[in-house]
Amino acid sequence: MQHVNNGNDVVIAGGIFSPRTANFLPGWQIFQLRVSGSGSFIGYVRIWGRDPGSVAVVDSYRYIGP
């Protein structure tokens, strides 16, 4: 998501990582998102689970610029 100065957040990339998807494999995974566009972004990554008690473990986060 991209944070916009006027207070509105705009999604610039998104994806679903779920056991219900056909190519899901249990265990550690690499989840890649391509951010399109040019210029620089001020933003954040939002991760949430379906259940309020869900736990998401992020081992690392890497950004590779253009």
Order of alpha helices (4+ residues) and beta strands (2+ residues): beta-beta
